Each structure stands twice: as structure tokens, then as C-alpha cells.
Amino acid sequence: MRTERKLTRLDRVFARLDREPERPAHIDVPRMSRHRVVLFASTLAFYVAIVWAIVITSWLVRFDWQVMFFRPYQQWPEIHAFLDYYVVLGQRGPTAVMIAAWLGWRSWRQHTLRPLLVLGASLLLLNITVGAAKLSMGRLGPHYATNVGSNEMWLGGDIFPSGHTANAVVTWGILAYLASTPRARRWLSAVSAVVSLGVGLTTVYLGTHWLSDVVLGWAAGLLILLALPWCEPLIARAETAIFDLRDAWRNRRRGTAPAPAAPVGAPVALSPLDSPAGDEEPVVREPVAASRPPRAQGGYLAPGPHLARSERTPVTPIGSRRPPQSDRVTRGTASARPLTGG
């Protein structure tokens, strides 16, 4: 009696992974809706307003100096050790590794490269936009400020906007952007907002950023998340190209090339084997169907008409030990030898 092998926990995990051999069709790809466009335009206007307020040395610059002189790290020194570790949630290296590991699992589970490609596109946009803004405005941080009341612009600094804050918004916001259900998207949006808010205020507490740096970092990260639907067609084309390269590499590794498909259903002219060539008309074989017709439900149907038992021709079974007998006749027909009485 054959007994089935008991499945272990690891076997059940891999069985669950193999349940979906292709990309699920229910993956929700965000669209650039009118509401999103309005929100993107509003955030961009807010971004420009913050930059302009710093350039003209408005009340926002004076408020930055007041917060810096307050020195929050001296007011609450007991939480300094915890916030030194908490601010790592905004560093690009550690957070990118953690999020890439999770999204890599999702890519393997869903048989699609979209989560990893979305993460790569968002980080690329983050480095280009935030990096360009940092270098072009060159604002010095609070620890390097020399002129009280100055905006410290174009002095070779690289802290405006806050990279930690923008990275926290983008990296953790990607989880909400790629969520598969509206409920998960709401919860992950709240989590990413809390984390990015805490990371930004932590940099102000440690004295590494002005408060306006953090506000601009929030706006910069939100702009990238809102602009991601415009990148979705390019991400889809990149995924298709990567899968095509993978298939071509597999064929090259196996040493096989995709053979051209032969035409199905073309008539082939054959000459009969039992007659000289040219004596009869060539036999034309009927086109062969591309696929076998489906079997009827309820049982197997014979391909031809039913014959009476007396009309059937005896056939020697394949592998039979009995040699064929030439003098044997079909049952129910007249014998070739005359019957004699007697």
C-alpha cells in the first residue's frame, strides 16, 4: 500500500509559491487621475513657495534660527541615544536594502518585476531631483552657519532640502503605493507618514537640518510619489524587455534557437507506392487540424460507424505469440474450400 509523504512547513511554503505560475491579473496599477494631478500641482507650488521664502530671507529663515538657538538636543538629552538609531530609518542605504528585500519577495511571489522596478525608478528620481536641488542652492547646515539671520544659501552646502526626510517619504511610501488593497494602502500610508515625520523632526533635534530643510524634504518626497504613475508605461516596457533578454539568454545557454513555425494545414502531394509514377493522379492529403477536438463529456465516442460483428476484420494483436495463418478466414463468411459431405 502506497503512503503519501507528509508535507513539511517548507514544502507548504513552496507549494504556495507555485500556486500562481503567472503574474496575477488583479494587480492594481495607480493611474494619473485628476485628483492626483491637482495634488501634484499643489505640492509643487508649495515647494516653490518654500524655496522663495528662504531665498528672500523671510520670516521662515528667522524661525529656523530660533529653533537652532533653542537646541532641542540639550532640552531633552534623555532621548538622544534613541533618536540616533531612529534617524537610520531615513538613510538611503539601510532603508533601500530592507525595502528591496521585501519587494524582491513580492516580485518572486507575484512573478513580476514591477515592485523592484518601481523602487528603482523612485530612488533614481529622488537622487536626481533632490541631489540637483542640494547642489544648486548650496545651503549650509546649522552646525556650519556663520552669519546670524542669514539664509546661508550658495555657500557650498548640501542640506537643502533634507535628504533623510525625502528618502523616508519615498522609501516607506513605496509600500503604500504598491499595496494591493485599499485598506492596506491606507494603513501603509499612515505608517509611512509617521515614520517620515519622525525622521524629519529627529534631524531638527540633532541639529543637522534647519526646519525649512525638513519641510522641503517632505514636499520633495511627496512629489516623487505623486509622479510615479507617469513612469508606469516605461516600467512596463522595461519589464517586458528584461523578460525577453532572459528568454534569449536561456535559449543561448541551451544551444537552441527558436525554430520557425511550420505552416499547418498546407496540402502535400504524394504518389501512391503500389503503382508506377505517372499512372494515377497524385493523392492529396487533407490538412491536419492544429489541435485535437475536445473529448465529449460522459464517455469515449468511437471515431467511425459501428460495424456488425460479422463485418469486422480480425487483427492480430501486437505482441501476440500466435503466428499469422494465411488459410484462416473470417467467421461468418463462406469458406474458400468446398465442403464435402460425409
N, C-alpha and C positions, 0 to 999 in steps of 0.2 A: 504494500500500500504506500503510495507516494504522499509524503507530507510536505506542506509548504513551509519555506523558511520564514522565520519570524523577523519582521522588519524592525530595524533599529531606528533610533531617533534620526541619525544621519541619513538613512535610507528614505525616511519620510520627508526630510527636508529636500533632498534631490528629486524625489517624486513630485513634490510641489513645484519645484523649479521647472521641471519638464512638462508641466501641465499646459503651458502656453508656448507652443513652438514658434509662434509668430507674434509680431507686435500687436497688442490689443487695439481694437478699433475704437474703444471708448476714451482714449486719451484726449483730454481737453487742452487744446492749444489756444491760449488767450488771443483775442483779436484786438485790433486798434479801434476801439469803439469811440463814439463821440464823447462819452463821459471821460474816457482816458485821455483823449486829446485835450479836452478842457483842463483837466487836472495837470497835464504836462505843461500846457501854456502858462497856467497859474504858477506852477513851481518854477518855471524858467523866469518869469517876471520877478518872483520873489528872490531868486538867485541874483539877478542883475541889480535889484534894489539893494541887497546886502553889500555887493561889491561897490556900488556907487556910494553908499553911506560910509564905507571905510575910506574910499579914495578922497572924498571931500572932508574927511576928519569930522564927522558929525557927532551927535550925542552917543552913538554906539561905540565910538573909539574911547570916549571918556568913561563909559560904563565898563569897557574892557580894563581900563587902568584901575578903576575902583575895585573890581573883582581881584585883580592881580595884587593890589596892596592889601586886600583882606587876607590873602594867603590861606586858603582853606586847609591846606595840609598841616598848618600849625594850629588851626582851630579844632580839628578832630584828628589828632595823631593816632588814636587807637584803631582806626580803620585803615591806616596807611598800608599795613602789611597785606591785608586782604585785597585792597584795590590794586596793588602792584601785580597780583595774579589775575585779577578780573580784567584788567586792561588788555591782557593777551587775547581776549575774545575779539579784539578789533585788529590784531596784527594779521597781515595778509598771509604769511607763511603757514602758521599753525591752523588758522581757520580754513584756509584753502585745502589743506591736507584732510582735515576732518570732513568737510563738506564733500570733497571729491570722493572720499571713501564711501560715504553714504550714497551719493548719486551714482557711483560705479556699481554698487549693489543693485540699485534701482534699474540701471541700464541693463545689467545682466538678467534681472528678473523679468523685465518687460521686453527684452530683445530689441532694444533701440538705443541709439547713441545720443538721443536728444537731450537727456539731463546733463550729460557731460559737456556736450557742445554748447548748451545754454550757459553753463557755468563758465566755460572758456570765453564765450563771447562777452559776457558781463564783466569778467575780470580784464579782458582786453580793452573794453570801453572805459573801465574805471582807470586803468593805467594811463590811457591816452588823455582823457579829459581832465582828470584831477592832476595828473603829472604836468600837463601843459599849463593849467591854471597856477600851480605852485611855482613853476619856473618863470612864468611871465610876470607874476605880481611880486615875487621875491620878498615876502613879508617876514620879518624876524619874529621869533617867539618871545614870550615874556622873560625867559631867563637871559636873553641876549639884548633886550631893549635898553637903549641908552638915552633916549630923549623923551622925557616925561610928557605925555599928552600927544605924542606923535603917532601916526598910523604905522610907522616902521615899514613902509612899502618901498619896493625896488632897492633893497639893501642886500640882496643875495640870500635871503632866507627861503625856506621851502615848507612853511607850515600853514599856508592859507590857500585852499580850505584844509580842514583836518582829514588826513588820510585814514587814520584809525576809525573815525566816525563814518566816513563814506564807505570804507571797506566793511564795517559792521552792518551798515544798512543793506549793502548789496549782497554780501555773502549769506547772511541769515535770511534776507528777504527772498533769495532764490528758492528756499524751501517752500515759502508760501506761494511763490509764482508757479512752481511745479506741482503743487498739491493737486490730487486727483478728485477731491470732493470739495464742495463749498464750505462745509463745516471745518475740514482740515485747513482750508485756506484761511478762514477767519482766525482759528487758533494759532496757526503759524505766523500770521501777520501780527497778532498781538505779541507773541514771543519775540519776534524779530524787532518790533518797535521798542519793547522793554530793554532788550539787550543793547541795541544801538543807542538808545537814550542813556543807559548807564555807562556805556563805553565813552560817549562824548563828555558827560559830566565828570567822569573819572580823569580824563585828560586835563580838564579845567582844574580839578582838585590837585593834581600833581604839578600843575604849573607849566605843563608843556605846550598848552594851547591857550589862546585867547577864547573868550566865549563866542565871539563872532566867527572864529575859525570853525567851531563845532556846529554852529547854526548853518554855516555854508556847507559843511560836510554832510549834514542831514539832507539839505536840498540837492547836493550833487549826487548822492547815492539814490535818492528817490527819482531823479531824472533818468538815471540809467535803468532802473526797474520799469519805469513807465515807457521807456523807448524800446524795450526788448521785443514787443510784438512786431515792430518794423524789421527786426532781424530774423524772424521765424522763417520766411521763404529762403533766405540764404542758408540758414541752419539745415533746412530740409534738403537743399541741394548738396550741401556738404556731407550729410549723412548718406545720401544715395551714392555720391562719388566714392566715399570710403568703403562702402559695401561692394561696389563694383571693383575697386582695387583689391579688396580681399579675395573676391571670387577669382579674379585674374591671377593673383599670386598663388592661390590653391591649385588652379589648373596648371600653372607653370611648374609648380613643385611636383605635381603628379606626372608631369610629362605628357599631358593630354591637352589637346586643343579642341575647342567646341566644333564638332563636325557639322557641316551644313545639312540642314534638314532636307531629306529626300521628298520629292513630290508624292503625295499619297493620292491614289485613285487614277493614275495615268494608265491607259491601256497598253499592254505588252503583247506584241505579235509573236506567236510560237508556231513552229511547224510540227506536224504530227510525227511521232517517232516510228510508227509502223508503216509509213508509206514514203516513197521517194519524194524528194523536194520538187515542188512544182506541180505534182499531180492533183493536189487538192488545194482548196482555199485555206489560207492561214487561219489558225484558230486564235480568236481574240479573247483574252482572259478578262473577266469582268473586274471592274475596280473593286479593290479591297476596302472595306469600311475602316475608318480610322479608329474606331473603338467598338468593343463588343456590346451588343444591345443588352440592357439590363434584364436580369433574370426575373421572371414573373413570380409574384408572391404566391405562396401556398404550395409550391412543389415544382419539380422539373418537368418541362414540356418537351416532348420528342420533336426533333427538328423536321421530320418528314411525315408523310401519311402513314397511318397504321396499316400493316400488311397482315394478311391471314397467315396462320402458321404454315399452311401448305405452300405458300408463295415465298417463304424466307429461304435464303441460300445459306447452307451450312458453312461456317467459317471455322477453321482450325484455330484454337486459342493459341496466343503467343506463349511459347514456352512449353507447349504440350509435348509429352513423350511419344504420343502415338504418331507414326509417320503417315503422311497423306496417302490415301488409297484412291487410285485413278478409276478403279472399277466400281466405286461406290456411287450410288445415285441418290437423288433427293427423295425423301419419304413422301409418299402420296402421288408420285408420278409413275408413268408406265416404264417398266424395265426394258433395258436395251436388248436383253436376251429373251428369245421366245420361251414361253412356259410350255413345258411338256407334261402331258398327263401321266399319271402314273403311280 
